[in-house]
């Protein structure tokens, strides 16, 4: 019997889920309904499902009718892909209505909302799954397996550098993410992926976090300091923005036009805000130091105006060192199909034993989004794939990943280290 789902939030992140349900896993899964604050986006999503995916249109419900949707459609599971700051509302309401939940990362954005979700899971006994697709990318799995088998002995330190280029990185400064109240900043919205990977690789939890972060490239003041003047608030149809390499035109892409340009008349949301304008409250340059329960220490950096997209990670241990470099496909959310988002273009994994010859570790190339992790994860969630032990992320994993970023944000503000145990109670 097929499992049934309803989806809340029909922006760019939703497509990966309904493509899987209507595509390779249509025999095991069924989408019953859509919910959003914006009717135009829901109508466009129904159009895509019918015309592109050979599916059927499903009933739509405005956000205020979320409870009504559950009562009428009776889904087994709610999929949450709304704005980050609203995740907790839908997660908790779904749990209390007797549904399980699949939520996009980050699970939520601050300690209070995180505690409310943890309490709701405890109270209801229902399940929350956080879709950490990067865990399933073959190169990330290979790194975890090498550590687990003792290839470098006991892990002592990690150096992790993530680069967002001026296509993908800039996109966070055009959208709702640029307001830290919506996203928790990149430390929560984006770095939750990376902090989860370290928890996953090392099999540990964050203990103490110290960080520094600032807005150094995007924003009006930074641009004007470099002699760049962009006197417009948005870029679609703006003559002065035609030669701006950071500008996007929502009418040039059918998905962005259907979801956002056409939907703007309903809620006023502008998807194409000027990255060198006012009103940005998130950081673009961040450095973090984390001590873990197992006494390993990580130095982590993220910046969002890099010349290439991807990451370098080096993991040191008492028996050697592992180095992983991944170049990824740059993308703009909702700019194309989900299979291109974060696709791996080049992967190198090195093992340097403490005594012995270094070697290149062969790694299977993962096809599709997020280094090939999307397809494997979706087969586990919606298909018949046998779950891989330790890979599926639950509410605790979701909390531990965001707590590193939340602690980093707090450290940015206070200049002091933060004890993660003081943020929530498990």
C-alpha positions in Angstrom: 0.0 0.0 0.0 1.4 3.4 -1.0 2.4 5.8 1.7 0.6 9.2 1.4 2.1 12.7 1.7 1.1 16.3 1.8 3.6 19.1 1.0 3.8 22.5 2.6 5.9 25.2 0.9 5.9 25.0 -2.9 9.0 27.1 -3.7 12.2 25.9 -5.2 13.0 23.3 -2.6 9.8 21.4 -3.1 10.5 20.1 -6.6 13.0 17.4 -5.5 10.3 15.8 -3.4 7.4 15.8 -5.7 9.6 14.7 -8.6 10.6 11.7 -6.6 7.0 10.9 -5.6 5.6 11.3 -9.1 8.6 9.8 -10.9 10.6 6.7 -9.8 8.6 6.1 -6.6 5.1 6.6 -7.8 4.2 2.9 -7.0 5.2 3.3 -3.3 4.2 6.9 -2.7 1.3 9.3 -3.4 1.0 13.0 -3.0 -2.4 14.1 -1.7 -2.2 17.9 -1.4 -0.2 21.1 -1.5 -0.2 23.9 1.1 1.4 27.4 0.8 0.9 31.0 1.6 0.7 31.7 -2.2 -2.0 30.3 -4.5 -0.1 31.2 -7.6 2.9 29.0 -6.6 0.6 26.1 -5.8 -1.2 26.4 -9.1 2.2 26.5 -10.9 3.3 23.4 -9.1 0.1 21.6 -10.1 0.8 22.7 -13.7 4.3 21.2 -13.6 3.1 18.0 -12.0 0.5 17.5 -14.8 2.4 18.8 -17.9 6.0 17.8 -17.1 5.7 14.8 -14.7 2.6 13.1 -16.1 0.9 13.3 -12.7 -2.4 14.7 -11.5 -3.3 18.0 -9.9 -4.0 17.7 -6.2 -6.1 19.9 -3.9 -4.5 23.1 -2.6 -4.8 24.7 0.8 -3.6 28.1 2.0 -1.3 28.1 5.0 -4.1 29.1 7.4 -5.9 25.9 6.4 -3.0 23.6 7.2 -4.9 21.8 9.9 -7.9 21.5 7.7 -5.8 19.9 5.0 -4.6 17.2 7.4 -8.1 16.5 8.7 -9.5 16.2 5.1 -6.7 14.4 3.4 -5.3 12.3 6.2 -1.7 12.0 5.0 0.7 9.7 6.7 3.5 12.2 6.4 3.9 16.0 6.0 6.8 17.2 3.9 8.0 20.7 5.0 9.8 22.9 2.5 8.6 26.4 3.6 10.7 29.4 4.8 13.0 28.2 7.6 11.5 30.3 10.3 8.1 28.7 9.8 9.3 25.0 9.9 8.5 24.6 13.6 4.9 25.6 13.1 4.2 22.9 10.5 6.4 20.3 12.1 4.7 20.6 15.6 1.1 20.9 14.2 1.7 17.8 12.0 3.1 15.7 14.9 0.2 16.7 17.1 -2.2 15.7 14.3 -0.7 12.2 14.3 1.5 12.6 11.2 5.2 11.9 10.7 7.3 14.7 9.2 10.0 15.0 6.6 11.6 18.4 6.8 14.1 20.3 4.7 17.2 21.5 6.5 17.6 23.4 8.7 15.1 21.8 11.0 14.5 25.3 12.5 16.4 28.5 13.3 16.7 29.2 17.0 17.0 27.4 20.4 13.4 28.1 21.4 11.9 26.7 18.2 14.3 23.7 18.4 13.2 23.0 22.0 9.6 23.1 21.0 10.1 20.5 18.2 12.1 18.2 20.6 9.3 18.4 23.1 6.7 17.7 20.5 8.5 14.6 19.3 8.7 13.4 22.9 5.1 14.2 23.6 3.6 12.6 20.4 6.0 9.7 19.8 5.9 10.5 16.0 9.0 10.8 13.8 10.8 13.7 12.3 13.3 13.1 9.5 15.7 15.8 8.3 16.8 15.5 4.7 20.6 15.6 5.0 21.2 14.5 1.4 25.0 15.1 1.6 25.4 12.1 3.9 24.5 9.9 1.0 27.0 11.3 -1.5 29.5 8.5 -2.2 32.5 10.6 -1.4 31.1 11.6 2.0 30.1 8.0 2.7 33.7 6.9 1.8 35.2 9.4 4.2 33.0 8.2 7.0 33.8 4.5 6.3 37.6 5.2 6.3 37.4 6.9 9.7 35.2 4.2 11.1 37.6 1.4 10.0 40.5 3.2 11.7 42.4 4.4 8.7 43.8 7.4 10.6 43.4 6.2 14.2 41.7 8.5 16.6 40.5 11.7 15.0 42.1 14.7 16.7 41.3 17.7 14.4 39.3 18.8 11.3 39.9 21.6 8.9 36.8 22.3 6.8 36.5 25.0 4.2 33.3 25.5 2.2 33.2 27.9 -0.8 30.0 29.3 -2.3 30.7 31.0 -5.6 29.3 34.3 -7.0 26.4 32.5 -8.6 25.1 30.2 -5.9 26.5 32.3 -3.0 25.1 35.5 -4.3 21.6 33.9 -4.5 21.2 33.9 -0.7 21.5 37.7 -0.8 18.7 38.1 -3.3 16.1 36.0 -1.5 14.3 35.8 1.9 17.5 34.3 3.3 19.1 37.8 3.4 17.0 38.6 6.5 18.5 36.6 9.4 15.1 36.4 11.1 14.0 34.1 8.2 17.0 31.9 7.8 19.3 32.1 10.9 21.9 33.3 8.4 24.2 31.0 6.5 25.6 29.5 9.7 22.2 27.9 10.2 20.6 27.7 6.7 23.7 26.5 4.8 26.3 25.3 7.3 23.8 23.0 8.9 24.7 20.6 6.0 28.4 20.9 6.9 28.1 20.7 10.7 25.9 17.6 10.2 28.6 16.0 8.0 31.2 16.4 10.8 28.9 14.9 13.4 28.2 12.1 10.9 31.8 11.5 10.0 33.2 11.6 13.5 30.2 10.0 15.3 30.2 12.8 17.9 28.4 16.0 19.0 29.4 19.6 19.3 30.5 20.8 22.8 31.9 24.4 22.6 31.7 26.9 19.7 33.5 30.1 19.1 33.2 32.2 15.9 33.6 35.4 14.1 31.4 36.5 11.2 30.7 39.6 9.2 29.2 41.0 6.0 32.3 41.9 3.9 31.4 41.7 0.2 27.6 42.0 -0.3 25.5 44.9 0.8 25.5 48.6 -0.3 28.3 49.8 2.0 30.8 47.2 0.9 30.0 47.7 -2.8 30.3 51.5 -2.5 33.6 51.1 -0.7 34.9 49.3 -3.8 33.5 51.9 -6.1 30.5 49.9 -7.2 27.2 51.8 -7.3 24.0 49.9 -8.0 21.0 52.3 -7.4 18.2 49.8 -7.7 16.4 47.6 -5.2 15.7 44.7 -7.7 17.0 43.6 -11.1 14.2 42.2 -13.3 13.4 44.6 -16.1 15.7 47.3 -14.7 17.8 48.9 -17.4 20.6 49.9 -15.0 21.0 46.3 -14.0 21.5 44.8 -17.5 25.2 44.8 -17.2 25.3 43.8 -13.5 26.9 40.3 -13.4 25.1 39.7 -10.1 21.6 40.5 -11.5 19.0 38.0 -12.5 15.9 38.4 -14.6 13.0 36.3 -13.3 11.2 36.5 -16.6 14.0 34.7 -18.5 13.5 31.4 -16.6 10.1 29.8 -16.8 10.3 28.2 -13.3 11.3 31.4 -11.6 8.7 33.3 -13.6 6.0 30.9 -12.7 6.8 30.6 -9.0 8.0 34.1 -8.2 7.4 36.8 -10.8 3.8 35.7 -11.4 3.3 35.0 -7.7 4.6 38.4 -6.6 1.2 40.0 -7.1 -0.2 37.9 -4.4 2.3 38.4 -1.6 4.8 41.0 -2.7 7.8 38.7 -2.3 10.7 39.9 -4.6 13.0 37.0 -5.5 15.5 39.2 -7.4 16.6 41.8 -4.8 19.9 43.6 -5.4 22.7 41.8 -3.6 24.5 45.2 -3.2 21.4 46.9 -1.7 20.3 47.7 1.8 18.5 45.4 4.2 21.0 42.5 4.4 21.4 41.2 7.9 23.3 37.9 7.3 27.0 37.4 7.1 29.0 36.4 4.0 32.3 35.6 5.7 32.4 33.3 8.7 35.1 31.5 10.7 34.3 29.0 13.5 36.1 26.9 16.0 34.3 23.9 17.5 35.3 21.4 20.2 33.5 18.1 20.1 32.5 15.7 22.8 35.2 13.3 21.7 37.8 16.1 22.2 38.4 16.6 18.4 38.6 20.3 17.3 37.4 21.7 14.0 38.4 24.9 12.3 35.6 25.8 9.8 35.3 28.6 7.3 32.5 29.6 4.9 32.5 32.5 2.4 29.9 33.3 -0.2 31.8 35.1 -2.9 34.4 32.5 -4.0 35.7 31.9 -7.6 34.6 28.2 -7.5 32.0 26.1 -5.7 32.7 23.2 -3.4 34.8 22.3 -0.4 38.1 21.1 1.1 38.2 19.0 4.3 41.2 17.6 6.0 40.8 15.2 8.9 43.8 14.5 11.1 44.2 11.5 13.5 46.8 9.6 15.5 47.4 7.3 12.5 47.4 9.7 9.6 45.4 12.2 7.6 42.5 12.2 5.1 42.0 15.0 2.6 38.8 15.4 0.4 38.4 18.0 -2.2 35.1 18.3 -4.1 34.3 20.7 -6.9 30.5 21.2 -7.3 28.2 22.4 -10.0 27.1 26.0 -9.3 23.4 26.7 -9.4 20.6 29.1 -8.6 17.7 27.7 -6.7 14.7 27.0 -9.0 16.9 27.9 -12.0 16.7 24.3 -13.4 15.9 20.8 -12.4 16.9 19.6 -8.9 19.3 17.0 -10.4 21.8 19.8 -11.1 21.9 21.3 -7.6 25.3 20.7 -6.0 26.3 18.0 -8.6 29.9 16.9 -8.1 32.2 17.8 -11.0 35.5 16.6 -9.5 36.3 14.6 -6.4 39.7 13.7 -5.0 40.1 11.7 -1.8 43.6 11.1 -0.3 44.8 8.9 2.5 48.1 9.7 4.1 49.1 7.0 6.6 51.4 8.1 9.4 53.9 5.5 8.2 53.6 4.4 4.7 52.9 5.6 1.2 50.0 8.0 0.5 47.3 6.8 -1.8 44.4 8.1 -3.8 41.2 6.4 -2.6 38.9 5.4 -5.5 35.5 6.9 -5.1 32.3 6.1 -7.1 31.1 9.1 -9.0 27.6 10.1 -7.6 25.2 11.2 -10.4 22.7 13.9 -9.7 22.1 16.6 -7.1 24.3 17.0 -4.0 27.1 14.8 -5.1 24.7 12.0 -6.0 23.2 12.0 -2.5 19.7 13.1 -3.6 18.9 10.0 -5.6 20.2 7.6 -2.9 18.4 9.4 -0.1 15.1 9.6 -2.0 15.2 5.9 -2.8 15.5 5.3 0.9 12.7 7.7 1.9 10.1 7.1 -0.9 11.2 3.8 -2.5 12.0 0.3 -1.5 15.7 0.8 -0.7 16.8 -0.8 2.6 17.8 2.0 5.0 21.5 2.3 5.6 22.2 2.1 9.3 23.3 5.5 10.7 22.4 7.5 7.6 18.8 8.6 8.1 18.8 11.8 10.2 16.2 12.3 12.9 15.1 15.2 15.0 18.2 14.9 17.3 20.5 15.0 14.3 18.7 18.0 13.0 19.0 19.7 16.3 22.7 19.0 16.7 23.5 20.3 13.3 21.8 23.7 13.8 23.0 24.1 17.4 26.6 24.5 16.1 25.4 27.3 13.8 23.1 28.9 16.4 26.0 28.9 18.9 28.2 30.4 16.2 25.7 33.2 15.7 25.6 33.8 19.4 29.4 34.0 19.5 29.4 36.5 16.6 27.2 38.8 18.8 29.0 38.4 22.1 32.6 37.6 21.2 32.5 34.7 23.6 32.6 30.9 23.3 29.2 29.2 23.7 28.5 25.9 25.5 26.1 24.0 23.3 24.6 22.2 26.2 23.1 25.5 27.4 21.0 26.0 24.3 18.4 23.2 24.5 17.7 20.1 26.7 17.3 16.7 25.0 
